[in-house]
Amino acid sequence: MVIKTREKLIEVARQLFAHKGVENTTMNDIAAASDKGRRTIYTYFRNKREIYNAVIERESEQLVQKLREVADSDATASEKVRRFISSRLETMTVTGTRHDTLRSFFIRDFRRIDRIRKLVATKELEIFNRILRQGIDSGEFDAEQARRLPLLGMTVFQGLDYYIVKNTTDDVGQLARIKHDLTEFIVVGLTVRHKQ
């Protein structure tokens, strides 16, 4: 029951923050929208900042869940990189084009979305590094190329995030080409080449 109540408060706060903005949402708003009293809210959260932090953490977890599933799969390292990039861009495309918390935060305040992006980037980097280590250990990836890629890759992904969220056209073909070209560029660059 405790987890359900806490999760309900987080979800209600997420919706209110997206609709009204963090600054314009009060603890009374969250209490009223969740059909809970203020006392109940303060049982779980000391203040609005703690609720906001919980919303940010949950959003970041939802964004990286598919990436963890990719890393935990039985696929080869090359296939995991392909799936990682595909899942990463697909998740951002869906998240960036929906009118949900992430898009609302992005539109309202770029600095606020930066907090979610930093949490997600830290988690993504750990997952990506795990896949790259697997590729190095299996002899599939060139160790020097794999060493160069993580921060560069994360920077490229974040640039694409911005493009996806801010792009007002729905040019699915262009985004598919970008995804394909980026994936092939990375996988080919990582793959060990045997000298003839």
C-alpha positions in Angstrom: 0.0 0.0 0.0 2.9 2.4 0.9 4.5 1.9 -2.6 1.1 2.4 -4.4 0.4 5.6 -2.5 3.9 7.0 -3.1 3.7 6.0 -6.8 0.3 7.6 -7.2 1.6 10.9 -5.6 4.6 10.8 -8.0 2.3 10.2 -11.0 -0.1 13.0 -10.0 2.8 15.4 -9.4 4.3 14.5 -12.8 1.0 15.3 -14.6 0.6 18.5 -12.7 4.2 19.6 -13.3 3.7 18.9 -17.0 0.4 20.8 -17.2 1.0 23.7 -14.8 4.8 23.8 -14.3 6.7 23.0 -11.2 6.6 26.6 -9.9 2.8 26.8 -10.3 2.0 23.5 -8.7 1.5 23.5 -4.9 1.4 20.7 -2.4 -2.3 21.5 -2.0 -2.7 20.9 -5.8 -1.0 17.5 -5.5 -3.1 16.6 -2.5 -6.4 17.5 -4.2 -5.5 15.8 -7.5 -4.5 12.6 -5.7 -7.4 12.5 -3.3 -5.0 12.4 -0.4 -4.5 14.9 2.4 -1.5 17.1 2.8 -0.5 15.1 5.8 -0.3 11.9 3.7 1.9 13.7 1.2 4.3 14.9 4.0 4.5 11.2 5.1 6.2 10.4 1.9 7.9 13.7 0.9 9.2 16.6 3.0 8.5 19.2 0.3 7.8 19.8 -3.3 11.5 19.5 -4.2 11.5 15.9 -3.0 8.5 15.1 -5.1 10.1 16.8 -8.1 13.3 14.7 -7.6 11.2 11.5 -7.4 9.5 12.5 -10.7 12.9 13.2 -12.4 14.3 9.8 -11.1 11.3 7.9 -12.4 11.4 9.6 -15.8 15.1 8.8 -16.2 14.5 5.1 -15.2 11.7 4.7 -17.7 14.0 6.1 -20.5 16.8 3.6 -19.8 14.7 0.5 -19.0 14.8 -0.8 -22.7 18.5 -0.1 -22.9 19.1 -2.4 -19.9 17.0 -5.1 -21.6 19.2 -4.8 -24.7 22.5 -5.1 -22.6 21.1 -8.1 -20.8 20.1 -9.9 -24.0 22.1 -12.9 -25.4 22.9 -11.0 -28.7 26.4 -10.3 -30.0 28.0 -7.1 -29.0 27.5 -5.6 -32.5 23.8 -6.5 -32.4 23.5 -5.0 -28.9 25.0 -1.7 -30.2 22.5 -1.7 -33.1 19.6 -2.4 -30.7 21.0 0.1 -28.2 21.0 2.9 -30.7 17.7 1.9 -32.2 16.0 1.7 -28.7 17.7 4.9 -27.6 16.5 6.9 -30.6 13.1 5.2 -30.6 12.5 6.0 -26.9 13.6 9.6 -27.4 11.4 10.0 -30.5 8.3 8.7 -28.7 9.1 10.7 -25.6 10.1 13.8 -27.5 7.0 13.9 -29.7 4.4 13.0 -27.0 3.0 15.8 -24.9 4.3 14.3 -21.7 6.4 15.4 -18.8 9.7 15.4 -20.7 8.4 17.4 -23.6 6.6 19.8 -21.3 9.6 20.3 -19.2 11.8 20.9 -22.3 9.4 23.5 -23.7 9.0 25.2 -20.3 12.6 25.3 -19.2 15.6 23.9 -20.9 17.6 23.9 -17.7 15.0 21.7 -16.0 15.2 19.0 -18.7 19.0 19.1 -18.4 18.6 17.4 -15.0 16.7 14.4 -16.5 19.2 14.2 -19.4 22.2 14.1 -17.0 20.6 11.3 -15.0 19.7 9.4 -18.2 23.2 10.0 -19.7 24.9 8.6 -16.6 22.8 5.5 -16.7 23.1 5.1 -20.5 26.9 5.5 -20.4 27.2 2.7 -17.9 25.0 0.4 -20.1 26.9 1.4 -23.3 30.2 0.8 -21.6 29.1 -2.7 -20.6 28.2 -3.6 -24.2 31.5 -2.2 -25.4 33.4 -4.2 -22.9 31.6 -7.4 -24.0 32.6 -6.6 -27.6 36.2 -6.1 -26.6 36.3 -9.2 -24.5 34.8 -11.3 -27.3 37.3 -9.9 -29.9 34.5 -8.3 -31.9 35.4 -4.7 -31.2 38.7 -2.8 -31.5 39.7 -1.8 -28.0 41.0 1.6 -29.0 37.9 2.5 -31.0 35.7 1.3 -28.2 37.6 3.5 -25.8 37.0 6.6 -27.9 33.3 6.0 -28.4 31.4 6.3 -25.1 31.5 10.1 -24.5 31.4 10.9 -28.2 28.4 8.6 -28.7 26.5 10.1 -25.7 27.2 13.6 -27.1 25.8 12.6 -30.5 22.7 11.0 -28.9 22.1 14.2 -26.8 22.4 16.3 -30.0 19.8 14.0 -31.6 17.6 14.4 -28.6 17.6 18.1 -29.1 16.9 17.7 -32.8 14.0 15.3 -32.2 12.3 17.4 -29.5 12.7 20.7 -31.3 12.0 19.4 -34.8 8.5 20.5 -35.8 8.4 18.5 -39.0 7.4 14.8 -39.0 10.0 13.7 -41.5 10.1 10.1 -40.4 12.3 9.2 -43.5 15.0 11.6 -42.5 15.1 10.4 -38.9 15.2 6.8 -40.2 18.2 7.7 -42.4 20.0 9.4 -39.5 19.4 6.4 -37.3 20.6 3.9 -40.0 23.7 5.9 -40.9 24.6 6.6 -37.3 24.3 2.9 -36.4 26.3 1.7 -39.3 29.0 4.3 -38.8 29.4 3.3 -35.1 29.3 -0.5 -35.7 31.7 -0.4 -38.6 34.0 1.9 -36.7 34.1 -0.5 -33.8 34.5 -3.8 -35.7 37.9 -5.3 -35.6 39.5 -5.4 -39.1 41.8 -8.3 -39.8 45.0 -7.3 -41.6 45.4 -9.0 -44.9 
